[in-house]
Amino acid sequence: MFARVSIIMGIYNCESTLAEAIDSILSQTYMDWKLIMCDDGSEDNTYKLAERYQKKYSDQIILIMNDRNRGLNYTLNHCLKYADTEYVARMDGDDISLPTRLEKEVEFLDSHPKYAVVSCPMIYFDENGEFMLGKETGEPTLESMVRKTPFCHAPCLVRREAYEAVHGYAVADNRLRVEDWDLWIRMYEKGFKGFMLDEYLYAMRDDRNAISRRKMKYRLNEARVGASAVKKLKLSPINYVLCLRPILVGLLPRSVYKVLHILKGKIK
């Protein structure tokens, strides 16, 4: 089957949520896609569940696996080897793509050739329902890329040429948990640009308290990738000061950080 979109999905110990994630892709209003799933050494029945879907939809689903647990960066690069389509979309094995997600993202890139990346703000939910809405929309400034990732990773749609220009995701310990942020910076360095739609097309299953428990080593990675933005995008050196933000935030008492995090999003 001809496809214009490859959806790359790393799967790991997501047996309880994977069916809902795949079903949300099968329910898309835009159907010119193929789904590439890579199992990253799951210890539950994730692979067997994915295999059942692959056998049922063999014309649209490709299933591969790593030789052992390798991490998300490596896993997505493995998927990219099978992505030979015009566009590449992301998806996680515990999230939900709303029905018109692909249709509207493809329509945007088709009609806006100056952009290579499109994404959207996310609905955050857990077992108790929705608890926050993302706010980011529009085209980010270069300076804003020093402070945080400019695009939501899981709902993105990207021109394959942009992935190829930067050779995919960086596989390094100092890019763990910031692989998407680093990716966007390297794409921007090559002249590619992106845009955030103002519509919620993706729901992310999240832990309300996960960010407040983020380990300091990952906050150091945030500082490093922020510093790389200053260098690669040739920004004013004064922006290096902003790179200290994730470290300072990590030193805040958890109760204070939780309040600040809540204020960033609209709680439902």
C-alpha positions as CSV (number, residue, x, y, z in Angstrom):
1,M,0.0,0.0,0.0
2,F,1.3,3.5,-0.9
3,A,1.9,5.6,2.2
4,R,3.0,9.2,2.7
5,V,3.5,8.9,6.5
6,S,5.6,6.5,8.5
7,I,4.7,6.5,12.2
8,I,7.6,5.5,14.4
9,M,6.8,4.0,17.8
10,G,9.2,2.6,20.3
11,I,7.5,0.1,22.6
12,Y,8.7,-1.1,26.0
13,N,6.6,-2.8,28.7
14,C,3.4,-1.1,27.5
15,E,1.2,-4.2,27.2
16,S,-1.7,-2.6,29.1
17,T,-1.8,0.5,26.9
18,L,-0.5,-0.5,23.5
19,A,-3.9,-1.7,22.0
20,E,-5.5,1.7,22.7
21,A,-2.5,3.5,21.1
22,I,-2.6,1.4,18.0
23,D,-6.4,1.6,17.8
24,S,-6.1,5.3,17.8
25,I,-3.9,5.1,14.7
26,L,-6.3,2.7,13.0
27,S,-9.1,5.2,13.7
28,Q,-7.4,8.1,11.9
29,T,-9.3,10.0,9.2
30,Y,-6.1,10.0,7.2
31,M,-5.1,6.5,6.2
32,D,-2.0,6.8,3.9
33,W,0.3,5.7,6.7
34,K,2.4,2.7,7.8
35,L,3.2,2.1,11.5
36,I,6.7,1.0,12.4
37,M,7.0,-0.4,15.9
38,C,10.3,-1.4,17.6
39,D,10.2,-3.4,20.8
40,D,13.1,-2.3,23.0
41,G,13.5,-5.5,25.0
42,S,10.1,-5.6,26.8
43,E,9.8,-8.0,29.7
44,D,6.0,-8.4,29.5
45,N,3.7,-9.3,26.5
46,T,4.2,-6.1,24.6
47,Y,5.8,-7.8,21.7
48,K,3.2,-10.5,21.4
49,L,0.4,-8.0,21.4
50,A,2.2,-5.9,18.8
51,E,2.7,-9.1,16.7
52,R,-1.0,-9.8,16.7
53,Y,-1.7,-6.4,15.2
54,Q,1.1,-6.8,12.7
55,K,-0.3,-10.1,11.5
56,K,-3.8,-8.6,11.2
57,Y,-2.7,-5.4,9.4
58,S,0.4,-6.7,7.7
59,D,0.1,-4.3,4.8
60,Q,0.4,-1.3,7.1
61,I,2.3,-2.4,10.2
62,I,6.0,-3.3,10.5
63,L,7.3,-4.9,13.7
64,I,11.0,-5.0,14.6
65,M,12.9,-5.5,17.8
66,N,16.3,-4.5,19.3
67,D,18.7,-7.2,20.4
68,R,18.4,-5.8,24.0
69,N,17.1,-2.7,25.8
70,R,18.8,0.2,24.1
71,G,16.8,3.3,25.0
72,L,14.4,5.5,23.1
73,N,17.1,7.3,21.0
74,Y,18.5,4.1,19.5
75,T,15.0,2.6,19.1
76,L,13.7,5.5,17.1
77,N,16.8,5.5,14.9
78,H,16.1,1.8,14.3
79,C,12.5,2.6,13.2
80,L,13.8,5.4,10.9
81,K,15.7,2.8,8.9
82,Y,12.3,1.5,7.7
83,A,10.8,5.0,7.2
84,D,10.9,5.6,3.4
85,T,7.9,8.0,3.2
86,E,7.7,11.7,2.6
87,Y,6.7,12.4,6.2
88,V,7.6,10.8,9.6
89,A,5.3,10.9,12.6
90,R,5.9,10.0,16.2
91,M,3.7,8.1,18.5
92,D,4.2,6.5,22.0
93,G,2.8,3.2,23.0
94,D,0.8,4.6,25.9
95,D,-0.8,7.6,24.3
96,I,-3.7,8.4,22.0
97,S,-3.8,10.2,18.7
98,L,-7.1,11.9,18.2
99,P,-8.9,11.0,15.0
100,T,-8.0,14.0,12.8
101,R,-4.4,14.3,14.0
102,L,-2.6,13.0,10.9
103,E,-5.1,14.6,8.5
104,K,-4.5,18.1,10.0
105,E,-0.8,17.7,10.3
106,V,-0.3,16.5,6.8
107,E,-2.6,19.2,5.5
108,F,-0.5,21.8,7.3
109,L,2.9,20.6,5.9
110,D,1.4,20.2,2.4
111,S,0.2,23.8,2.4
112,H,3.2,25.3,4.3
113,P,6.4,24.2,2.5
114,K,8.6,26.5,4.6
115,Y,8.1,24.3,7.6
116,A,9.6,20.9,8.2
117,V,8.1,20.2,11.6
118,V,4.5,20.5,12.8
119,S,3.2,19.5,16.2
120,C,0.4,20.5,18.6
121,P,-0.2,21.0,22.4
122,M,-1.1,17.9,24.3
123,I,-3.9,16.8,26.6
124,Y,-2.3,15.2,29.7
125,F,-4.2,12.4,31.4
126,D,-3.8,9.6,33.9
127,E,-6.1,6.9,35.4
128,N,-8.2,9.7,36.9
129,G,-8.8,11.6,33.7
130,E,-7.4,14.7,32.1
131,F,-5.4,17.0,34.4
132,M,-3.6,19.5,32.2
133,L,-3.6,21.1,28.8
134,G,-0.4,22.2,27.0
135,K,-0.2,25.9,26.0
136,E,2.5,26.2,23.4
137,T,1.4,27.3,19.9
138,G,2.8,29.1,16.9
139,E,6.4,29.4,15.7
140,P,9.0,29.5,18.5
141,T,11.7,32.1,18.7
142,L,15.3,31.0,18.6
143,E,15.9,32.3,22.1
144,S,13.0,30.3,23.5
145,M,14.8,27.1,22.3
146,V,17.4,27.7,25.0
147,R,14.9,27.4,27.8
148,K,12.8,24.4,26.6
149,T,12.0,22.1,23.8
150,P,10.0,24.1,21.2
151,F,7.8,21.3,20.0
152,C,5.9,18.4,21.6
153,H,7.7,15.3,20.5
154,A,5.1,12.6,20.5
155,P,2.5,14.4,18.3
156,C,5.0,15.7,15.8
157,L,5.0,15.2,12.0
158,V,8.4,15.8,10.3
159,R,9.6,15.9,6.7
160,R,11.9,12.9,6.3
161,E,14.6,15.0,4.6
162,A,14.9,16.9,7.9
163,Y,15.6,13.7,9.8
164,E,18.1,12.6,7.2
165,A,19.9,15.9,7.3
166,V,20.8,15.5,11.0
167,H,21.2,11.7,10.8
168,G,18.3,11.1,13.3
169,Y,18.5,11.1,17.0
170,A,21.8,11.5,19.0
171,V,22.5,8.3,20.9
172,A,24.5,9.5,23.9
173,D,24.0,9.6,27.7
174,N,24.1,13.4,27.7
175,R,21.0,13.5,25.5
176,L,18.8,11.1,27.5
177,R,15.4,12.6,28.1
178,V,16.2,15.5,25.9
179,E,16.6,13.6,22.6
180,D,13.8,15.6,21.0
181,W,15.0,19.0,22.1
182,D,18.5,18.2,20.7
183,L,16.9,17.0,17.5
184,W,15.0,20.3,16.9
185,I,18.1,22.4,17.6
186,R,20.2,20.4,15.1
187,M,17.4,20.7,12.5
188,Y,17.2,24.4,13.0
189,E,21.0,24.6,12.6
190,K,20.4,23.1,9.2
191,G,17.8,25.7,8.3
192,F,14.6,23.7,9.0
193,K,11.8,25.3,10.9
194,G,8.7,24.2,12.7
195,F,5.2,25.3,13.9
196,M,2.9,24.3,16.7
197,L,-0.8,24.1,15.8
198,D,-3.4,25.7,18.2
199,E,-5.6,22.5,18.3
200,Y,-5.4,19.6,20.7
201,L,-4.8,16.5,18.5
202,Y,-3.0,14.2,20.9
203,A,-3.5,12.9,24.5
204,M,-0.4,11.9,26.5
205,R,-0.6,9.5,29.4
206,D,1.5,11.0,32.1
207,D,2.2,10.9,35.8
208,R,1.1,14.1,37.5
209,N,4.1,14.1,39.8
210,A,6.8,12.7,37.4
211,I,8.4,16.0,36.5
212,S,8.9,17.0,40.1
213,R,10.8,13.7,40.6
214,R,13.1,14.2,37.6
215,K,16.7,13.2,38.4
216,M,19.4,15.9,38.5
217,K,21.4,14.1,35.8
218,Y,18.5,14.7,33.4
219,R,18.3,18.3,34.5
220,L,22.0,18.6,33.7
221,N,21.2,17.2,30.2
222,E,18.6,20.0,29.8
223,A,21.3,22.6,30.7
224,R,23.7,21.0,28.2
225,V,21.2,20.9,25.3
226,G,20.2,24.5,26.1
227,A,23.8,25.5,25.9
228,S,24.1,23.7,22.6
229,A,21.2,25.9,21.3
230,V,23.1,29.0,22.1
231,K,26.2,27.7,20.2
232,K,24.5,26.0,17.2
233,L,22.0,28.8,16.6
234,K,24.6,31.6,17.1
235,L,22.7,33.3,19.8
236,S,24.0,36.0,22.1
237,P,26.2,34.6,24.9
238,I,23.9,36.2,27.5
239,N,21.5,33.3,26.8
240,Y,23.9,30.9,28.5
241,V,22.5,32.3,31.8
242,L,19.1,30.7,30.8
243,C,20.8,27.3,30.7
244,L,21.0,27.3,34.5
245,R,17.3,27.3,34.8
246,P,16.7,23.5,34.9
247,I,19.4,23.1,37.5
248,L,18.0,25.8,39.7
249,V,14.4,24.4,39.3
250,G,15.7,21.0,40.4
251,L,16.9,22.5,43.6
252,L,13.5,23.8,44.5
253,P,11.4,22.0,47.2
254,R,9.1,19.5,45.5
255,S,6.0,21.3,46.9
256,V,7.1,24.6,45.4
257,Y,7.9,23.0,42.0
258,K,4.5,21.3,41.9
259,V,2.7,24.6,42.3
260,L,4.8,26.2,39.6
261,H,4.2,23.3,37.2
262,I,0.4,23.4,37.8
263,L,0.4,27.1,37.0
264,K,2.0,26.4,33.6
265,G,-1.0,24.5,32.3
266,K,-4.8,24.7,32.5
267,I,-6.0,22.1,35.0
268,K,-9.4,20.6,34.3
